Amino acid sequence: MNDLADRTCIVTREVMGSSDLIRFVAGPDDTVVPDLKRNLPGRGVWVSARKSCIEQAVSSSAFSRRLKSTVKVQQNLPELVEILLLEAALGALGFARKAGQCITGAGKVENMVRSGEAIAVLHANDGSEDGLRKMSQAAHATERGGGRRIRIWRIFSCTQLNMALGASNVIHAALIEGGAARNFVSRAIQLSKYREMEPS
């Protein structure tokens, strides 16, 4: 399947690149399942990769109409997709750590931000606002000094960061340049768009 091909969202009817959509197919038991890797067999339909669009697809019977058959749609499908996207992002974060492309600790992360080495920063969504403010100030100072714009993501809890990074009490983490880190950033963007959130 050509991942670069444009597809049409069955909810909005908007034509966009397939990277901005999620593919769904009917499984062997006629239950609609998400195909995040876009490689499951069968006729597929595409929905804009936003939770609100999938909620609308579920409530409007769009899957049955577009798959041209009576299919079973779980009412918690939007939440199931979010869990899959979250697990993919956390898995990618773990790979970035193993590759040496993820640094933790407030002091180390702030240094990475101020030096321009960080390509993205994570702040636990249950961390303190004061910690977020300090990291945001460092990121803005770097950008004003001619450095790159550094996104600060608040998409994971402290517990989720701990599990992904094999550490304890992780509030801040910085991603530095590398293939594994870039893969994580793409996953973080996908998860944030699905939740319709913007990084700081």
N, C-alpha and C positions, 0 to 999 in steps of 0.2 A: 504494500500500500504506500502510495506517495504521500508522505507526511506534509509536503509543501502545498498540496492541492487545496484549493478553496472549497469550503463546504457551507451548507446552509443550515442554520439553526432552526429546528422544528418549532421553536416557540416564537422567536422574534422575526424569523424569516430573513435575518441578516446574513449576508455572505461574508465569510472571514476565513483566515488561515486555520487549518485544522489544529494548530497548536493553541488556538484560543477557544477550542471546543472540546467536549468530552464525547466520545463515541459510546453508544449503548447497543447491545444486541440481545436477542431473546435466547436464553439458555436452553438446554435440552428439555427442561420441564416448563418451558414457555414463560419463565420468570425473566424480567428485564434485568440485565446485569451491566455494570459499567466496564468498559474495555479501555482502561487508561493507557495500555501499551499499544492499542490500536491493531491488535493482531489476532483477535478471536474470529473464528469462522462465522459465516452467516451474514445476512443482510444487516447493516448497521444504520443507525440514525444518529444525528449529531445535535448536541445541545450546548449553547454558550456556557463556558466554564465558570458560571456564577451560581451560587446556591439558590438565589431567588428564581433563576430561570428553570432550574431543575424542579424546584417546588411547584412552579407553574406547570411544567410538563406533567408532573404527577397528578395535579388537581384537575387538569383539563383533558385527560385521556389522550394526550398527544402521541404517546408511544404506540397505542393500539392503532390509531389512524395512520401513522406514518410507517409502521411495520406491517400494516395491512393484515393484521390478525389480532385475535383476542389474546392479549398477553397479561400476565400477572405482574403488577407493579407494587412493590413494597412501599408503604406509606412513609417509611423512614429512609427511603432511598437517598434523599439529599444529605442526611446525616452519615449514611454509610459511605458515600463518596467523599465527604469531608474527612472521615476516619482514614480512608485509603490515601488521600493526599497528605494528611498529617503523617502517617506512617512512612510514606515515601520521603518526605522532607526530613524527618528524624533519622531515617536510615542513611540518607545522603550526608547529613551532618556527622554521623558516626564515621563514615568513610573519610570525610574531610579531616577529622581528628586523627584517624589512623595514618593519614598521609602527611601529617604534620602541618596542615593548613588551617587549623583552628586553635586559637589561643584563648585561655580563660583567665579570670582574675581581673578585678577592676583596674588595678594599676597597670598591668601589662597591656590590657585592652586599650586604655587611654593612651599609653605610649605608642601603640600601633596606629591609633587614630591620628595622633598629632604628627607622627613621622610620615604619614601618608601610605603606610604599608597595608593598612586594612582596606579591604574592598567592600566589606559589610560588617555590621555589628548586630549582635543579638542582645536584647535586654529582656529578662524574664517578665512576662506580663503581670506577675504578682510581686515584682521587685519594687523598690521605693521610687517615688517620683523624684526624689533628690538625686538618686543615682542616675536616673534617666536624664535629668537636667544637666548634670555634669558631663555626661557623655555627649549630649547634643551640643553643648557649648564647645567641646573639643572638636566635634565634627564640623561645626560652622566655622571655627577658627581655621581649620585646615582648608576648607573650601575658599574662605576669604583670602587665604595666603596663596591661592593659585593651585591648590591640590584638588584631587578628585572629590566629587560629591559622594559622601558615604551614607548609605541608607542604614537606618536603625530599625530593626524588625522587632515587634513585640507579638510574636505568634506562638511562643511556647511558654509554658509555666516553668518554674524552677525545677519541679519534679521531672518534667519531660526533658529538660536540659541535662539534669543529673543522669538520667537513664541513657540518653544518647551519647553522652560524653564520658560516661564511666567515672563520674566525679561526684562530689557532694557540695551542696549549697552554691550551685552555679547561677549567678545572676547576670553576668556579662560574658560574652564571647566575641572574638573577632575572627573573621575569615581573612586569610591572606592569599595572595595570588597563587593559582594552581588549578588544574583541571577538576579535582574533586571539589574544591571550593566553588568554582564556577557552576558545577553541576548542582551543588546545594542551592546557590543563589537562584537558579532557574526554578528549582522546586519551591523555594520560598516565595518567589513571585507568583507561581501558579496557585499556591495555597492562599496567599493574600488576596489575589484577584477573586478566588472562589468565595472567600469570606467578605469580599468587597471592602477590604481594608487597605489603607495606604501606609507605607513606612514613614517614620519621622524624617 
